[in-house]
């Protein structure tokens, strides 16, 4: 008989007026509660209301060199000087890499995303919000996008610099969180100011960022066509008494020429700006994260088989196809993995490819008295173990024999 303490009625009674030491923290709403409390000008306009200009709202701003609060403080400008890029990222929460895309590379990316976005709108499958159209799963929508995720110099001439800086900012071993196009249309509403590294909220991770954005500017951006709104330095908390933020400085519109790549600390407050021009504004955003962060895009499910077949070991790792004992195992496969790119003991891409071919059968119930080797010979796990798991060597058979004898 089940003890009475485990019944729903008893659990409910024992929870009435209980002391819950974590409730206030978990319900704190940080960091956004303190932003709103100390900075009422950050209120996001309703999509049903008219945008108001000249009243000090966060979206009513200009570029840093024109802004009275920022023009003398020298926030980041595009540069190829790596030391300056490092200083800018640490001090301001972002840096701007000049000419990271060549003119030809920028045009190729823009042409592909313009055509893809238009087709998705025409066919009724586009993702639209009051602020932007989002084109998701770019990795599947053109070879040039796969090359971008590889940071291949063929597609991104500054790719090796980007890769080195990301390694320094997050530590090596980072993975892709998402890769999409953000397209602001004329008259769009602004996004609310936010952190992309909001997944741990209300926990406020200190030290280095767990997320960094790689933002590709495919055209000149400014305060007219909606350069990204950003509050320089907001990657650092300035609140007291458990609050993330106190009073904040005003945001600026990012100003950068086509071909610039912005690297942004995931804790930096930013937003999609209002596009006050008569043309669509295109950028690409590739967010990368520490490998313990759950990815925004489920790359394990969504990447086309044809794209997987071309992916390097480096890209497979960064898409999440390298398992080890603490994450991403498939029926245990990956337990022997090191978590490093190219390690066959954790290359769960083999499981995904077998599933794509319809050749993966999952292990079900086995019984020592009734199951035989013939029952497992066709299982997906058994096949992958035989073909791709070097750690399953003679020493493994000896270990099994020893345990079985007990």
N, C-alpha and C positions, 0 to 999 in steps of 0.2 A: 504494500500500500504506500502511495506517495505521501511523504510527510506533509502536514498541513501548511508548513511555512513556505512550501514551494507552489502553492495554489495562487492563481491570479488575484483572488480576493485578499489573501494574506499579504501578498506583495504590495497591493494597492494600499492596504491599511498601514503597512510599515513604511510607506513612502509619504504619507500625509504629514505635512509640516516637518519633514526631515531636514536635517542640516546638510546642505549641498555646497561644499566648499569651493567647487569649481564653477558653479552656475554663473556668478556675476562675470567672471573672466570670459567664459565661453559665449556669453550673451552681450559682451561689451560693444560689439559692432566696430571695433578698431580694425584698421586705422581710420575708417570713414566717419565714425561718430565724432572724433575730435576734429577732423577737417571741417565738418559742417558746423560744429559748435563754435569754433574760433574764427571761421572764415565764411560768413554767410554769403559772400559774393560768389561762392563756388556752387550755389544751388543750380541744379540741372533744369533747363527749361522744359516744360511739357511740350510734347510733339503737337499738341493742339493749340499752343499759344504762339503769339508773334515774338520773334526775337527782338530784344530791346538793345538799342545801341546808345552809347553816351551815358550809361547809368552804372558803369563799373563792373559789369558781370565778367566772369572769367574768360569768356570767349571773345570779348571786345578788347582786343589788344593789338600789338604790332610786333615787328621784329626787334631783336635785342638792340641793334645799333640805333634805333629810333626811340626806344622805350626810355622814359625819364628815369626809371628805377635801375636800368641795366646798362645803359649805353657807356657808362664809365667803368664798369666792372669786368669787361672783357670775357664774357662767357664764350664757349667754344665756337670757333670758325673752322671751315674745312682746311685740312692740312695733310701732308704726307709725312710729317715729322713724327716718328714713333714716340719719341720722348714727350713731345707736346700732347699727343693723343693719350698717352698714359696719364699725364698730369690732368688733362681735361676730364677724363673719365673718373678719376679718383676725386677731384675737387667738385665737379659739377654734376656727376651722374650720367654723363654721356660725352661722346666725342664724335667728330665728323671727319671721315677719311675722304680726302679730295681725290677725284678721278679714279675711284676704286673700280668703276666700270668705264671701259672705253666708250667712245661715241657709238661705235658699231655694236658693242655688247648691250648698251643701254637701249638702242633702237630695236634690237632683236627681242629683248625681253618685253619691251613695251608693245611691240607689234603682236606678240603671241598672247599677252594677257588682255589686250584690247579686244582681239578677235574672240578669245574664249569667253570673256565677260559678256560680250554682246550676244553670243550664241546662247549662253545660259539664260539671259533675259528673254530672248526670242522664244525659247522653248519652254519657258515657265518653270525652270528649275533653279533660278538664281536665289541667293540668300540676300535679302534687302532689309535694312533697318532704317530708322529715320536719319541716321548719320551717314551710312555707307552701304555700298554693295560689297559683299565678301565673296571672293572666289577661293574655295577651300581645296585641299588635296592637290595643290599645284604639282606635286611630284608626278602625278599621273597625266598631266595635261601639256606635256611638251618636253622633249629631250633637254632643252636649255634649262628647264627647272631642276631636273635631276643633276645636271652639271653644277647648278648653283648650290645645291645641298652638298655636293662634293667639294665646293669651293675651288673648283677646277679653274685654273687661269684661262682656259679657253672660253669660259663664260663670265668669269669675274677676275679681271686682271690683278686686282688687289687681294685675291683670295688667300694667298699665303700669309699676307700681313694680318688679315682678319683672323685667320686661324691661330696665329701666334698670340694675338692680343686676347682672344677668347680663352685660350689656354691659361694665360696669365691672370685674367680677371676671375675665372670660375675654378681654375685648376683643370688639369687634363682629365679626359674621360667623360666629357659632357655629351649630351644626346640632344636630338631635335625634339622640341615640344610641339611646334606647329610651323606651317609654311603656307601663307595665304597672301592674296592681294586685297588691299584696302582701297576702295574706290569711292572718293567723295564726289557727290554730284552737286551741280549748282543749286544753291539755296538749301543745302542739307543742314540738319541740326547738328550741333556739336555733341560729341560724346561727353560724358561726365569725366572729370579728372579722376584718374585711377592709377593704381600700380598693377602692372602685369604679374608681379610676384605677389599675388594676393592669395595663392593657394594655402599658405600656412596660417592666414589670419584666423584669430587675433594674435597668434604668435608673431613676434617681430624679430626675425632672424638678424643677428648682427654680423659683423665681419664682412666677408666678401659676398657678392650676390649669388643666389642660387639660380637666377634666370638672367640672361642677357638677350636683348633684342638686336637682331641684325636687320636694319631697315634700308631698303634699296629705294632711292629716289630716282624715278624714271623720267622726271621732268623738273624744270626749275620750280621751286616751291617758295612761297612767301606768305604775307598776311592777306593777300588777295585770293589766291586759289586754295588756301587752307593748309599751309605748312603745319606740321604737328605742333600742338600746344604743349609746352613743357615748362615746368618750374625748375630752373637750374638749382642744383644743390638739395633738392627735396628727397634724394635717396637717403639722406641722413635724418633721423627723427629729431624733433626739437621739442617734444612734449615733456611734461612732468606729471608726477602722481599717477603713473599707469597709462597716461595718454600718449599716443604715438606722435601727435602733432599739436603745436600751439598755433600762433598766428604765422601765416605763410606769406612770402613775397608773391607778387603777381606773376602770372605766366607770360611767356613770350611766344610768338609764332616762330617756328624754325624757319630759317632762311638758308637755302642751299641750292647749288646748281645741279642739273641733271647729272647722274653718274656718281653722286656722293653716296656713301654708305654711312649711316649713323649706327654706332654701338651704344646701347642704352642700358644702364643698370635697371634691373626689373623692379626696383623699389622707387624709381624716379616717377613722380607724379606727372602725368601727361594725358592728352586726349586728342581725338580727331577734331580738327578745327572746322570752322564754317568755310565752305567754298563760296566765295563771293564773285567768282568769275562766271563765264558762260560756257565753260568746258569742264569735262570730267578730269579729276586729278587722280593719278595712279601711283601707288607705292606698293612694294612687296615687304612683308614682315616675316622673318624667320626667327622664331624664338628658340633659344637653346637653354638647356637646364642641366643641373647635376643629375646623375643617373638614378638617384633615389626618388626623383619627382615623377609622379604619374603624368604621362604625356597627354596633351590636350587632344591631339589627333591620334587615333588608334592605328598607328602605322602597321602593326602586326596584322590587322585585318584589311586595311584599305589600300595598300600598295598593289598595283597591277602586277600580275606574274611577269609580264614582259619587262617591267621596270626592275623587279627583283633580280631577274636574270642578268642585268647589266650592272647591278650595284657592286661597288668595290667592298672589300671586307670592312674598310673604314666606314662607308655609308651604312652597311648592314648593322654595324655596331651602333651607330648614331641613330638609327631608326628603331633600335630596341631588340634586334635579332640575336644578341649575344647574352646568354643566360649564365647565371652562376647560382650558388646555393641560397642566396637571399632574394633573388627575383627572377621572374619570367620563365621558370621551368615549365616544360610540357611533359606531363606524366612522370616527372622526375628527371627527364633528360635536361641537362644543364647543371645538375648537382655538382658534377666534377669540373664545371667550367671555371675559368679564371676571371671571366668578365672582361677579357681583353679582345680586341678586334682580331678575327682570324683564328681563334681557338676552336678547333673542331669539337671539343668536348662540350661547348656551349652554343654551337651554331644552330639555333632552333629554326633558322630559315629552312632547314631540311624538312622539318615537320610541316611548316606552312606549304612548301612546294609539294609534298606528298598529299596534303589535303586538297590543294588546287587540282591535282591529277585524279582525285577521287580514290586514292590508294591508301588512305590512312584509316585504319580501324582502331578504335579506342579499346583499351583493356577494360574488361568487365570483371565480374566475380570469378574467382578461381578457387578451387578446392583441392587440397593435397590428395584427397582420396579419389577425386574424379577427373582432375585436369591433367593433361599430358603435354609434352613438348609440342605436339602437333597443334595444340590449341593456341599457342602463342607465336608459332612460326610466321604467320601472316599479319601479325599486329604491326601497326605503324611504329610503335616504340621499339619492338624487337628488331625490326629492319634497320632503324636508325642507329640503334646500339651497335649492331654488327658492322655497319658500314662507316660510321662517323664518330665513334667514341673510343679513341685510343686508350683512355684510362681503364677501359674494360679489358685488361690483359690477363696473363697467366696468374698473376698474383691475386686477381679477383676470384678465379676458380678455386685457388687454394683457400682463400678466405671463406668462400661459400661452403667448401668441404668441411672446414674446421667448425663453422657454426652449426652445420647440419648434424654433425656428430654429437653435439651437446644434448 
